[in-house]
Amino acid sequence: MQSFVRSVDSLKFPRWFAAGLVLCFAAWGTIAHAQSTPDFEAEKWEDRVSQLSEAIIASPKNEQLYSARGDAHFFLGQFKEALVDYDKIVELVPERDSSHWRRGIALYYTSQFDKATSQFQRYHSFDQVDRENGIWRYLSQLKHSGNKVAQAELLKYEKDDREPFGDIYRLYSGEITKKELLDRIANAKVDDDEQSKRLFYASLYIGLHEDAQGRPGQAKPYLQQAALSDWGRTAGYGPNFMWHVARLHLQKLSQRESSQRSPD
């Protein structure tokens, strides 16, 4: 535990953020698998897949069933299967294509980064305010074309967005640092729920950014914080989906670490 405290301190987090991380790790420890995440019940989602599969046999053109099963697959870390269902939605309802951000994330996690970039580009034609979409486009393009191209081609936004996505986007564009982003959240005069929301999103997207930049060791504590967020775990549909992204990405990091430690 003392070594972990020293490692957190070496990453130079704001003290309030680092203290929270230490408490989180002391209470729980490192997540090794998605199924071990508190409040994630894999069996429930496996049953959900089975139930929805039966319903699809009876109603094969009901796009809502594919949508629900795609989410269940995604939450189980079955990204290829989720993508098949998300693709089916677009096949059944072509006008859903431009707004289908979940398909873009599934493409990202199946390493189809060029197609993911295109999906998030199309979403921008649907919603020109949502910087969260621009962040995913950047992450996808970084994986496909490198950081220089991704940063140069960041989507442009003119209207204000929900907090803290303005500052997260400025982090991705290189205008502010992680510390400045987290300090702004700490100093914002907002209620506890709003601060928890902002910290969840900041932790998630700092973690994803660090990992995409090839710094998994620095990414992991932020993703840990996001995966432990009660706000994200209990939030409504979109934010809760991103909580699953946090814990699943953390699982991928842990699996990557394990494979690197394993002997040939």
BELHULIN-V90645 format. One record per helix or strand of 3 or more residues. SS is the DSSP state (H for helix, E for strand). FROM is the first residue (numbers start at 1). TO is the last residue. If there is no record, write none. Layout:
BEGIN
ss: <SS & SS>
from: <FROM & FROM>
to: <TO & TO>
END
This chain:
BEGIN
ss: <H & H & H & H & H & H & H & H & H & H & H & H & H & H & H & H & H>
from: <2 & 15 & 34 & 42 & 63 & 79 & 94 & 101 & 113 & 131 & 147 & 165 & 178 & 192 & 216 & 230 & 237>
to: <10 & 27 & 36 & 58 & 75 & 92 & 96 & 109 & 126 & 145 & 152 & 172 & 187 & 212 & 227 & 234 & 261>
END
